[in-house]
Amino acid sequence: MGTEETHDDHGHHLPAVEDWPRGFGEASWWPFVTAVGGAGIYVAAALYILGRGENAIVGPIVGPAVFVGSVALFLVGIYGWLYHAFVSHFWSRSASEKGESKLRWGMLAFLGSELGTFGALFGYYFYIRAGTWPPQELPHLLGSLVLINTALLIASSITLHWAHVGIRKNNRTQFVGGLAVTLLLGIIFIGGQVYEYYEFIVHSNFTLETGIFGSAFYGLTGLHGLHVSLGAVLLGIVFVRALMGQYSAERHVSVSTASMYWHFVDVVWIFLVVVLYAGAEIGV
């Protein structure tokens, strides 16, 4: 009779079903929790719209409350998923254990679904562009702030690549320093986007409800801002783990997958600037 394997899963996993693929561990509740939180964000947006105006169906506070709760649930799910997928397993697995290709393909599949999500909103934008343009009076979109934000995000991709090269060479100083700069640039970008929203809403009276272009603009830039915020959380987790010495030239799969996500977000932003900001402003 063989020796039974024991797993310290802290009750966060379900027993693996018989046809569960080898090498993928046990079934986990965390992806489901993350998905519920993500779906709640879209529900919150719908409730916010239903709570506006004289004929509101729900209270005006319902949408924001659901949004805050959904974001919290989403972040908790991401934390649990990443912790039990990477951190708790890191010290127990052997150095020869390979999971890189599976996780990279998993990230590629996830990014493919993200293309579909962004594609739906871009489809709406291109649909309204086929009509009379501009459909309303537009604020000045392509200002210095968006150009600075774009430069910051492009620079963050460069510093993250530099950090990734550092860990592959076992240069911990370069790795940690590059991650710190990348995380700082990402946080500044998020702050810049919040400030841009403030300027548009308060000084230009350009809001989500300002015509069909307003809904497209805030839908696309808001979705992208949410992805940058998620990327900052992922990089923050990677940074903390880097400070704890949990990466080496042989063990850095989560660095690779987080980098793929961050570079994807950067490419989407460049496309947004060209199509949404510049395209709307010059009328092409």
N, C-alpha and C positions, 0 to 999 in steps of 0.2 A: 504494500500500500504506500503510495507516494506521500510526500509531506505536503500538507495544505498550506497555501499562501494566505497570509493575513495582510489586510490593508487598513491603514490608519486613515479612514476617510471622514472621521468626525461626524458621521451620519448625513453627510451632504450628498451622497451618491446612492442611486438605486442599484440593486444587484444587476449585473450585466446579463442580458438575455442571451439565449443560446446562439443566435445568429449575429450577435454583435461582432463587428470586424475586429480581427486580432490587431493589437497594437494601439487601439483607441481607448483602452481603459474601460471603466464602468460608465453606465449611463448616469447623467448628472441632471439635477434640477436647474442649475444655473443658467444654461441657455434659454430655458423656458421663462425664467424670471426676467432675464434681459429682454426677451421678445415681448413680454407683457408690458414692461416699462416703455419700450420703443413704440408699441402700438398705442399706448396711453397718450403719448405726445401728440399723435395725429388726432385722437379723440378730443384732447384738450383744445386743439386748434378749432375743431368743429364746434365745440361747446362755447368757445369764446365768440365765434361769429353768431351763434344762436342766442347769445346773451346780450347782443348789442341792439340798440334801437328801441323804438316805442313798443314794438310787437315782439319783444324778447320772449323766448320760450323758457329759458332758464335764467337764473340769477347771474348778474355780471361777474360775481366772484367765483362762480363754479369752474369756468374754463381755466383761469390762472391757478386755482387750487389743484385741479387735476393735473395741470402741467407741472407744477412743483413736485407733486407726489410721484408722477410718472418719471420725471428726471431722476429723482432720488432712487426710485426702484430700479431704473435702468443702470445707474451707477453702481448700486449695490450688486446687481446681477453681474455686471462687468467685473467688479472686484472679485466676487466669489469665483467666477469662471476662470479668470486669469490666475488667481491664487492657487486654486486646486489643480489647474492644468499645468502650471509652471513652478510656482514657488514651493509648495509643499512636497512636490515630487523631485525637486532639483537635487537635494542632498542625498536622496536615497537611490537614485538611478545610477547606473554605471556609466563611466565616461564613454564606453563603446556603444551605448544605446542610441539609436538613431531615430529621430522623429521629425527631422527638418523638412523632408520632402512632403510629408503629409500635412504639416502645418502651413507650409508655403502654398500648397494646392488649396487648402482650406481658406487661406486669406484671399487667394485669387478668386475663388468661388464667391466669397463674401463681397469682394470689390465688383465682381460681375453683377451681383444683385444691386449694389449701390449705383452702378451705371443705369440700371433700369429705373431706379427711384429718381435720379436726377434727370434721366431722359424723359420721364413723364412731365416734369415741370418745364423742361426746355420745349417739349412738344406744345404745351399750352402757350408758352411765350411766342414760339414761331407761328402759332395759329393766330394770335392777336396781331402779329406783325404783318400778316397777309392782308389785313384790313386797312382802314384809313390810319395814316401815321403822321404825327403822333395822335393817339386817341384822346389826349388831354394835355394840359400844360405841364411840362416836365421840369423838375428842378435841374440845376447844374450838377450833373452826375460825375463827370470825369475831372475831378479836382485834384489838388495836391495830396489830400488825405488818402484817396484810393491808390494813387501812384506810390506813396510811401508804404502803405500797407502791402502792396504787391511786391515791392522791393524787399520788405521784411520777410515775407513768406518765401520768396525765392532764396534769400540768404539762409533761411532756416533749413531748407533742403540741402544746401551746400554744407552747412555745419553738421547736419545729421549724417550726411555721407562721410564727412571727415571723421566723425565719431565712430561710425561703423568700420571704417578702415583701421582706426586705432585699435579696436578690440580684436580685429582679425590679426593684428600684428602684436597683440598682447601689450599694447601701449596704454596702460590704464589712465595716465594723465590726459592723453589726447582724447580718450573715450569719454571720461567723465566731464572734461572741459567742453567738448563738443556737444554733449547732451545738455549741459547746463545752459549754454548759449542758445541752443535750439529751443529749449523749453521757455526761456526768457523771451525770445523773439515771437513765439507762438502766443504767449500771454499778452504781449504788447499788441499783436495783431487783433486779438479778441477785444482788447480795450479800445483800439482804433475803430473797430466796427461798431461797438456800442456808442462811441462818440459820434460816429457818422449817423447812426439812427437818431440820436438826440438832435443833431443839427437839422436833419430832414423833418422830423416830427414837430419840433418846437418852433424852429425858425422858418421852415419852408412849408409847413402844414401839409407835408407829404406823408401819408400814413398807409396802412394796409388797406384801408377802405377808400383810398383816393383812386377810384377807377380801376380798370382792368390791368393797367400797367403797374399800379401800386401793389396789387395782389401778386403779380408775377415777380416783381422786384423783391418784395419781402419774403415771398415763398422760396425763391432761389437763394438769395443771400442768407436768409435765416437758416435754411437747411444746411448750407455750407458752413455757417458759423457754428451750428450744432456739431457738425463733423470735426471742425477744428478744435472745439472744446473737448470732444471725446478723444481726439488725437493727443491733446495736451494731458489728459488724464492718463492715457496709455504711456506717454513719454515720462510722465511723473512717476509712474510705477516702475518703469525701466530705470529711471534715474536713481530712485531709492534703492533698488536692487543693485545697481552699479556701485553705489556707496558702500553697500554691504559686501561687495566682492563676489557677487554671484554670477559673474560672467568671465569667460576666458576665450581664447582663440578657438577652443573646441566646443564651447557651450555658449551660444549667443543666438539661439533660434528666435527668441522673442524680440530681440533687437532687430533681426531681419524682417519679421512680420510687421512690427510697429513702423519700421522704415518704409515698407511697401505702402502701408496705409497713409503715412504722412506725405509721401511723394504723390500719391493719388490725389489727396486733398489739394495739394499745390497745383497740380495740372488742371483740376476742375476750376480753381480760382482764376487761373490765367484765361481759361476759356470763358468764364463769367465776365471778366473784365473786357475782353475783346467783343463778346456778343452782346452782353447786357448793358454795360456802361458805355463803351465806345460806340457800339452799334446803335443804341437808342439815341445817343447824343448827336451823332452825325447823320442819322437817318438812313443807314444802309441796311 
